[in-house]
Amino acid sequence: MVVYGSEDKLNFQINMEENTKRPQFDENGLILPRRAMLPNFDTRRDLHRELMFNCKTGKSLLSEKSELSRALEKHKVNQTRKMVEEEKISSRSEIERALEERAKKLEELEKSNERNCEATTVCNPEFVRLHAKMKNRIQASN
């Protein structure tokens, strides 16, 4: 069985090795130009090995979704979720809406009462100390 192209690759590799070992000179003593080494040769070989391994194991890399398709799918899921929430809100009865409004009003009243209580009970400690001193002086003078 003859594999075409394998001899070319082998010759190419041998030539690459010879070129990297020693420079070649012409009759004037100048260094002859040589072919540049392909930096992607090893990475291409590694990629081919990985593809062959995945082919043998049955894993298909092409069936994976791209980042764009995953983002679009996520966006669609979010849109459908929002639509369902809006339908729930719009399908509520009048009683449920009235109860929610009352609950909001009660929460607002509780918050305003808490703010009022905090405003009256929070005192400046320096003011309290000076007030106590003045009170003691007035009582002592009487």
Buried (B, 14 or more C-beta within 10 A) or exposed (E): EEEEEEEEEEEEEEEBEEBEEEEEEEEEEEEEEEEEEEEEEEEEEEEEEEEEEEEEEEEEEEEEEEEEEEEEEEEEEEEEEEEEEEEEEEEEEEEEEEEEEEEEEEEEEEEEEEEEEEEEEEEEEEEEEEEEEEEEEEEEEE
